[in-house]
Amino acid sequence: MRAPLIAGAAALLVATAACSSSTPPPQAHGVDQSQAARIATDKYGGRSLGVEQDTAQGQPSWEVEIADSSQGRIEVDVAQRTGAVLTMERD
């Protein structure tokens, strides 16, 4: 009687460990404008002047215009779905 209980508890521990992850799950609704601005300024410094919808590398993106970054005045495209930085160009 004790063996099935122990086996069940071990299976539960394994299943729980498999579901745990240090990487946060992708957001269900993607990245909004303020998150895109934060992603871009965290990477390049400076301050966000504005964010508008764009397309970069065939993906919907947020174009974030940044002043006073480590690269000067730049535009950074952040993927709306994943939050990945797709492109950066000097303005």
PAGU-127405 format. One line per field, with one value per atom (N, C-alpha, C, O): residue number from 1; residue in three letters; chain; atom name; x, y, z. Coordinates in nm, 3 decimals, m for minus. Example, Ala and Ser with C-alpha at 12.3 -4.5 7.8 and 13.67 -1.06 7.14 Angstrom:
// PAGU-127405
k c(1_1_1_1_2_2_2_2)
r c(ALA_ALA_ALA_ALA_SER_SER_SER_SER)
c c(A_A_A_A_A_A_A_A)
a c(N_CA_C_O_N_CA_C_O)
x c(1.319_1.230_1.320_1.424_1.285_1.367_1.290_1.341)
y c(m0.569_m0.450_m0.330_m0.332_m0.225_m0.106_0.003_0.114)
z c(0.780_0.780_0.780_0.846_0.708_0.714_0.787_0.804)
//
This chain:
// PAGU-127405
k c(1_1_1_1_2_2_2_2_3_3_3_3_4_4_4_4_5_5_5_5_6_6_6_6_7_7_7_7_8_8_8_8_9_9_9_9_10_10_10_10_11_11_11_11_12_12_12_12_13_13_13_13_14_14_14_14_15_15_15_15_16_16_16_16_17_17_17_17_18_18_18_18_19_19_19_19_20_20_20_20_21_21_21_21_22_22_22_22_23_23_23_23_24_24_24_24_25_25_25_25_26_26_26_26_27_27_27_27_28_28_28_28_29_29_29_29_30_30_30_30_31_31_31_31_32_32_32_32_33_33_33_33_34_34_34_34_35_35_35_35_36_36_36_36_37_37_37_37_38_38_38_38_39_39_39_39_40_40_40_40_41_41_41_41_42_42_42_42_43_43_43_43_44_44_44_44_45_45_45_45_46_46_46_46_47_47_47_47_48_48_48_48_49_49_49_49_50_50_50_50_51_51_51_51_52_52_52_52_53_53_53_53_54_54_54_54_55_55_55_55_56_56_56_56_57_57_57_57_58_58_58_58_59_59_59_59_60_60_60_60_61_61_61_61_62_62_62_62_63_63_63_63_64_64_64_64_65_65_65_65_66_66_66_66_67_67_67_67_68_68_68_68_69_69_69_69_70_70_70_70_71_71_71_71_72_72_72_72_73_73_73_73_74_74_74_74_75_75_75_75_76_76_76_76_77_77_77_77_78_78_78_78_79_79_79_79_80_80_80_80_81_81_81_81_82_82_82_82_83_83_83_83_84_84_84_84_85_85_85_85_86_86_86_86_87_87_87_87_88_88_88_88_89_89_89_89_90_90_90_90_91_91_91_91)
r c(MET_MET_MET_MET_ARG_ARG_ARG_ARG_ALA_ALA_ALA_ALA_PRO_PRO_PRO_PRO_LEU_LEU_LEU_LEU_ILE_ILE_ILE_ILE_ALA_ALA_ALA_ALA_GLY_GLY_GLY_GLY_ALA_ALA_ALA_ALA_ALA_ALA_ALA_ALA_ALA_ALA_ALA_ALA_LEU_LEU_LEU_LEU_LEU_LEU_LEU_LEU_VAL_VAL_VAL_VAL_ALA_ALA_ALA_ALA_THR_THR_THR_THR_ALA_ALA_ALA_ALA_ALA_ALA_ALA_ALA_CYS_CYS_CYS_CYS_SER_SER_SER_SER_SER_SER_SER_SER_SER_SER_SER_SER_THR_THR_THR_THR_PRO_PRO_PRO_PRO_PRO_PRO_PRO_PRO_PRO_PRO_PRO_PRO_GLN_GLN_GLN_GLN_ALA_ALA_ALA_ALA_HIS_HIS_HIS_HIS_GLY_GLY_GLY_GLY_VAL_VAL_VAL_VAL_ASP_ASP_ASP_ASP_GLN_GLN_GLN_GLN_SER_SER_SER_SER_GLN_GLN_GLN_GLN_ALA_ALA_ALA_ALA_ALA_ALA_ALA_ALA_ARG_ARG_ARG_ARG_ILE_ILE_ILE_ILE_ALA_ALA_ALA_ALA_THR_THR_THR_THR_ASP_ASP_ASP_ASP_LYS_LYS_LYS_LYS_TYR_TYR_TYR_TYR_GLY_GLY_GLY_GLY_GLY_GLY_GLY_GLY_ARG_ARG_ARG_ARG_SER_SER_SER_SER_LEU_LEU_LEU_LEU_GLY_GLY_GLY_GLY_VAL_VAL_VAL_VAL_GLU_GLU_GLU_GLU_GLN_GLN_GLN_GLN_ASP_ASP_ASP_ASP_THR_THR_THR_THR_ALA_ALA_ALA_ALA_GLN_GLN_GLN_GLN_GLY_GLY_GLY_GLY_GLN_GLN_GLN_GLN_PRO_PRO_PRO_PRO_SER_SER_SER_SER_TRP_TRP_TRP_TRP_GLU_GLU_GLU_GLU_VAL_VAL_VAL_VAL_GLU_GLU_GLU_GLU_ILE_ILE_ILE_ILE_ALA_ALA_ALA_ALA_ASP_ASP_ASP_ASP_SER_SER_SER_SER_SER_SER_SER_SER_GLN_GLN_GLN_GLN_GLY_GLY_GLY_GLY_ARG_ARG_ARG_ARG_ILE_ILE_ILE_ILE_GLU_GLU_GLU_GLU_VAL_VAL_VAL_VAL_ASP_ASP_ASP_ASP_VAL_VAL_VAL_VAL_ALA_ALA_ALA_ALA_GLN_GLN_GLN_GLN_ARG_ARG_ARG_ARG_THR_THR_THR_THR_GLY_GLY_GLY_GLY_ALA_ALA_ALA_ALA_VAL_VAL_VAL_VAL_LEU_LEU_LEU_LEU_THR_THR_THR_THR_MET_MET_MET_MET_GLU_GLU_GLU_GLU_ARG_ARG_ARG_ARG_ASP_ASP_ASP_ASP)
c c(A_A_A_A_A_A_A_A_A_A_A_A_A_A_A_A_A_A_A_A_A_A_A_A_A_A_A_A_A_A_A_A_A_A_A_A_A_A_A_A_A_A_A_A_A_A_A_A_A_A_A_A_A_A_A_A_A_A_A_A_A_A_A_A_A_A_A_A_A_A_A_A_A_A_A_A_A_A_A_A_A_A_A_A_A_A_A_A_A_A_A_A_A_A_A_A_A_A_A_A_A_A_A_A_A_A_A_A_A_A_A_A_A_A_A_A_A_A_A_A_A_A_A_A_A_A_A_A_A_A_A_A_A_A_A_A_A_A_A_A_A_A_A_A_A_A_A_A_A_A_A_A_A_A_A_A_A_A_A_A_A_A_A_A_A_A_A_A_A_A_A_A_A_A_A_A_A_A_A_A_A_A_A_A_A_A_A_A_A_A_A_A_A_A_A_A_A_A_A_A_A_A_A_A_A_A_A_A_A_A_A_A_A_A_A_A_A_A_A_A_A_A_A_A_A_A_A_A_A_A_A_A_A_A_A_A_A_A_A_A_A_A_A_A_A_A_A_A_A_A_A_A_A_A_A_A_A_A_A_A_A_A_A_A_A_A_A_A_A_A_A_A_A_A_A_A_A_A_A_A_A_A_A_A_A_A_A_A_A_A_A_A_A_A_A_A_A_A_A_A_A_A_A_A_A_A_A_A_A_A_A_A_A_A_A_A_A_A_A_A_A_A_A_A_A_A_A_A_A_A_A_A_A_A_A_A_A_A_A_A_A_A_A_A_A_A_A_A_A_A_A_A_A_A_A_A_A_A_A_A_A_A_A_A)
a c(N_CA_C_O_N_CA_C_O_N_CA_C_O_N_CA_C_O_N_CA_C_O_N_CA_C_O_N_CA_C_O_N_CA_C_O_N_CA_C_O_N_CA_C_O_N_CA_C_O_N_CA_C_O_N_CA_C_O_N_CA_C_O_N_CA_C_O_N_CA_C_O_N_CA_C_O_N_CA_C_O_N_CA_C_O_N_CA_C_O_N_CA_C_O_N_CA_C_O_N_CA_C_O_N_CA_C_O_N_CA_C_O_N_CA_C_O_N_CA_C_O_N_CA_C_O_N_CA_C_O_N_CA_C_O_N_CA_C_O_N_CA_C_O_N_CA_C_O_N_CA_C_O_N_CA_C_O_N_CA_C_O_N_CA_C_O_N_CA_C_O_N_CA_C_O_N_CA_C_O_N_CA_C_O_N_CA_C_O_N_CA_C_O_N_CA_C_O_N_CA_C_O_N_CA_C_O_N_CA_C_O_N_CA_C_O_N_CA_C_O_N_CA_C_O_N_CA_C_O_N_CA_C_O_N_CA_C_O_N_CA_C_O_N_CA_C_O_N_CA_C_O_N_CA_C_O_N_CA_C_O_N_CA_C_O_N_CA_C_O_N_CA_C_O_N_CA_C_O_N_CA_C_O_N_CA_C_O_N_CA_C_O_N_CA_C_O_N_CA_C_O_N_CA_C_O_N_CA_C_O_N_CA_C_O_N_CA_C_O_N_CA_C_O_N_CA_C_O_N_CA_C_O_N_CA_C_O_N_CA_C_O_N_CA_C_O_N_CA_C_O_N_CA_C_O_N_CA_C_O_N_CA_C_O_N_CA_C_O_N_CA_C_O_N_CA_C_O_N_CA_C_O_N_CA_C_O_N_CA_C_O_N_CA_C_O_N_CA_C_O_N_CA_C_O_N_CA_C_O)
x c(0.081_0.000_0.086_0.049_0.197_0.283_0.356_0.378_0.394_0.469_0.391_0.451_0.262_0.189_0.181_0.186_0.170_0.164_0.296_0.296_0.407_0.539_0.562_0.614_0.522_0.537_0.453_0.498_0.334_0.247_0.305_0.299_0.361_0.423_0.545_0.567_0.624_0.742_0.700_0.763_0.595_0.546_0.498_0.520_0.433_0.386_0.503_0.498_0.609_0.727_0.793_0.834_0.803_0.864_0.779_0.834_0.647_0.558_0.568_0.568_0.575_0.586_0.718_0.721_0.826_0.957_0.960_1.022_0.894_0.893_0.817_0.849_0.717_0.638_0.705_0.673_0.798_0.866_0.977_1.045_0.993_1.097_1.140_1.058_1.267_1.313_1.284_1.295_1.248_1.215_1.066_0.985_1.029_0.887_0.818_0.880_0.693_0.622_0.598_0.591_0.584_0.555_0.422_0.330_0.412_0.289_0.181_0.207_0.061_m0.050_m0.084_m0.124_m0.067_m0.106_0.014_m0.004_0.133_0.251_0.298_0.270_0.370_0.436_0.360_0.329_0.329_0.262_0.366_0.486_0.319_0.408_0.502_0.621_0.452_0.538_0.643_0.757_0.606_0.704_0.811_0.929_0.770_0.867_0.966_1.086_0.916_1.004_1.103_1.221_1.057_1.145_1.249_1.366_1.210_1.304_1.414_1.532_1.375_1.472_1.566_1.687_1.511_1.598_1.683_1.794_1.636_1.719_1.841_1.950_1.822_1.932_2.029_2.151_1.975_2.059_2.074_2.152_2.002_2.007_1.923_1.849_1.935_1.863_1.720_1.683_1.640_1.499_1.412_1.449_1.298_1.204_1.134_1.083_1.133_1.063_0.925_0.837_0.906_0.778_0.783_0.890_0.665_0.653_0.537_0.430_0.561_0.453_0.462_0.567_0.348_0.345_0.427_0.433_0.490_0.575_0.580_0.516_0.656_0.686_0.836_0.893_0.899_1.043_1.068_1.014_1.149_1.182_1.055_1.050_0.952_0.828_0.739_0.643_0.770_0.693_0.634_0.696_0.514_0.462_0.557_0.601_0.588_0.683_0.640_0.552_0.706_0.695_0.825_0.933_0.816_0.934_0.948_0.861_1.056_1.080_1.188_1.299_1.156_1.255_1.319_1.249_1.451_1.526_1.626_1.696_1.632_1.733_1.834_1.803_1.954_2.060_2.098_2.135_2.089_2.129_2.281_2.349_2.332_2.475_2.518_2.637_2.421_2.448_2.402_2.405_2.361_2.305_2.154_2.088_2.100_1.955_1.930_1.988_1.844_1.823_1.675_1.592_1.645_1.515_1.536_1.621_1.458_1.471_1.337_1.234_1.339_1.217_1.214_1.307_1.105_1.084_0.964_0.857_0.981_0.874_0.756_0.772_0.637_0.517_0.484_0.434_0.511_0.474_0.570_0.527_0.701_0.800_0.879_0.934_0.885_0.967_1.113_1.195_1.146_1.285_1.319_1.235_1.442_1.489_1.523_1.610_1.454_1.471_1.574_1.659_1.567_1.661_1.690_1.615_1.803_1.839_1.907_1.996_1.863_1.931_1.949_1.866_2.059_2.084_1.993_1.974_1.938_1.843_1.912_1.846)
y c(m0.119_0.000_0.126_0.227_0.121_0.237_0.265_0.382_0.164_0.181_0.265_0.354_0.241_0.325_0.471_0.562_0.494_0.629_0.702_0.819_0.635_0.693_0.719_0.823_0.623_0.640_0.757_0.834_0.773_0.884_1.018_1.115_1.023_1.146_1.182_1.299_1.082_1.107_1.158_1.248_1.101_1.146_1.290_1.367_1.326_1.463_1.560_1.668_1.524_1.608_1.628_1.739_1.522_1.530_1.620_1.704_1.604_1.687_1.834_1.921_1.861_1.999_2.060_2.176_1.986_2.036_2.064_2.161_1.981_2.000_2.126_2.190_2.164_2.283_2.411_2.520_2.399_2.515_2.557_2.474_2.690_2.740_2.877_2.954_2.909_3.042_3.142_3.263_3.096_3.184_3.213_3.121_3.342_3.371_3.328_3.331_3.287_3.245_3.363_3.477_3.339_3.450_3.514_3.446_3.643_3.711_3.676_3.665_3.657_3.617_3.725_3.693_3.851_3.960_4.034_4.140_3.983_4.047_4.164_4.174_4.253_4.365_4.493_4.517_4.575_4.702_4.813_4.789_4.933_5.044_5.079_5.102_5.085_5.123_5.016_5.048_4.889_4.781_4.789_4.768_4.819_4.831_4.944_4.929_5.056_5.168_5.129_5.164_5.057_5.013_4.914_4.922_4.821_4.724_4.796_4.766_4.892_4.966_5.051_5.051_5.124_5.209_5.127_5.170_5.012_4.924_4.878_4.865_4.853_4.803_4.914_4.894_5.031_5.135_5.260_5.349_5.269_5.389_5.500_5.477_5.620_5.734_5.739_5.674_5.820_5.836_5.825_5.870_5.766_5.745_5.875_5.944_5.909_6.028_5.994_6.080_5.868_5.827_5.684_5.630_5.625_5.487_5.481_5.535_5.416_5.398_5.261_5.197_5.217_5.086_5.088_5.190_4.975_4.962_4.814_4.730_4.784_4.646_4.637_4.720_4.538_4.517_4.369_4.286_4.336_4.197_4.113_3.997_4.173_4.102_4.078_4.002_4.142_4.123_4.255_4.359_4.251_4.373_4.415_4.332_4.544_4.591_4.727_4.793_4.766_4.902_4.973_4.924_5.087_5.168_5.268_5.353_5.257_5.343_5.443_5.404_5.571_5.676_5.715_5.746_5.712_5.736_5.849_5.854_5.939_6.045_6.015_5.947_6.066_6.055_5.913_5.885_5.820_5.681_5.669_5.766_5.552_5.526_5.538_5.552_5.533_5.545_5.680_5.700_5.773_5.901_5.888_5.814_5.962_5.955_5.837_5.828_5.745_5.620_5.585_5.639_5.491_5.428_5.278_5.219_5.218_5.075_5.009_5.054_4.901_4.823_4.705_4.624_4.696_4.589_4.506_4.562_4.374_4.286_4.293_4.280_4.315_4.325_4.193_4.192_4.082_3.951_3.904_3.851_3.922_3.862_3.960_3.921_4.086_4.183_4.182_4.250_4.106_4.101_4.230_4.285_4.276_4.392_4.341_4.256_4.396_4.349_4.431_4.376_4.564_4.651_4.773_4.808_4.838_4.966_5.044_4.993_5.168_5.255_5.393_5.441_5.457_5.593_5.687_5.672_5.781_5.874_5.994_6.083)
z c(0.000_0.000_0.000_m0.061_0.067_0.077_m0.055_m0.088_m0.130_m0.255_m0.357_m0.416_m0.382_m0.478_m0.431_m0.514_m0.301_m0.250_m0.274_m0.314_m0.250_m0.272_m0.421_m0.460_m0.505_m0.649_m0.698_m0.783_m0.646_m0.684_m0.643_m0.719_m0.524_m0.475_m0.560_m0.591_m0.596_m0.679_m0.817_m0.871_m0.874_m1.004_m0.996_m1.089_m0.887_m0.870_m0.862_m0.921_m0.791_m0.782_m0.918_m0.951_m0.996_m1.128_m1.218_m1.290_m1.214_m1.296_m1.256_m1.342_m1.127_m1.080_m1.123_m1.165_m1.113_m1.154_m1.303_m1.346_m1.382_m1.527_m1.564_m1.665_m1.485_m1.515_m1.465_m1.512_m1.372_m1.318_m1.413_m1.472_m1.425_m1.514_m1.466_m1.415_m1.482_m1.445_m1.556_m1.534_m1.675_m1.786_m1.782_m1.780_m1.782_m1.777_m1.906_m2.013_m1.898_m2.019_m2.111_m2.064_m2.242_m2.333_m2.295_m2.248_m2.317_m2.284_m2.384_m2.504_m2.334_m2.419_m2.522_m2.634_m2.484_m2.573_m2.631_m2.692_m2.614_m2.669_m2.585_m2.466_m2.651_m2.587_m2.622_m2.739_m2.522_m2.551_m2.573_m2.562_m2.602_m2.635_m2.521_m2.544_m2.400_m2.288_m2.260_m2.224_m2.277_m2.259_m2.367_m2.340_m2.491_m2.601_m2.574_m2.598_m2.524_m2.491_m2.382_m2.390_m2.283_m2.174_m2.225_m2.186_m2.311_m2.368_m2.445_m2.429_m2.528_m2.610_m2.525_m2.547_m2.427_m2.345_m2.249_m2.215_m2.205_m2.122_m2.202_m2.146_m2.332_m2.413_m2.456_m2.454_m2.493_m2.551_m2.464_m2.498_m2.355_m2.271_m2.333_m2.429_m2.278_m2.331_m2.283_m2.186_m2.355_m2.318_m2.442_m2.550_m2.424_m2.534_m2.569_m2.481_m2.699_m2.747_m2.800_m2.806_m2.840_m2.893_m2.944_m2.972_m2.956_m3.002_m3.101_m3.076_m3.216_m3.313_m3.377_m3.377_m3.431_m3.496_m3.623_m3.693_m3.653_m3.770_m3.807_m3.744_m3.910_m3.949_m3.971_m4.042_m3.911_m3.929_m3.948_m3.875_m4.046_m4.076_m4.094_m4.054_m4.154_m4.182_m4.061_m4.069_m3.949_m3.826_m3.779_m3.795_m3.720_m3.657_m3.545_m3.465_m3.541_m3.441_m3.389_m3.444_m3.281_m3.228_m3.262_m3.228_m3.328_m3.355_m3.242_m3.222_m3.169_m3.053_m3.091_m3.127_m3.083_m3.111_m2.978_m2.881_m2.975_m2.851_m2.871_m2.972_m2.773_m2.771_m2.661_m2.563_m2.679_m2.579_m2.543_m2.429_m2.641_m2.615_m2.627_m2.661_m2.600_m2.616_m2.762_m2.791_m2.855_m2.998_m3.054_m3.176_m2.968_m3.013_m3.028_m2.955_m3.125_m3.152_m3.245_m3.353_m3.201_m3.275_m3.282_m3.210_m3.372_m3.379_m3.362_m3.427_m3.273_m3.242_m3.270_m3.221_m3.348_m3.372_m3.276_m3.271_m3.200_m3.102_m3.149_m3.175_m3.160_m3.206_m3.110_m2.989_m3.166_m3.082_m3.014_m2.902_m3.081_m3.026_m2.918_m2.816_m2.941_m2.852_m2.766_m2.663_m2.807_m2.734_m2.776_m2.715_m2.878_m2.926_m3.001_m3.073_m2.984_m3.061_m3.200_m3.217_m3.301_m3.439_m3.515_m3.584_m3.502_m3.573_m3.488_m3.398_m3.520_m3.460_m3.571_m3.639_m3.587_m3.684_m3.624_m3.547_m3.663_m3.616_m3.693_m3.814_m3.623_m3.682_m3.741_m3.796)
//
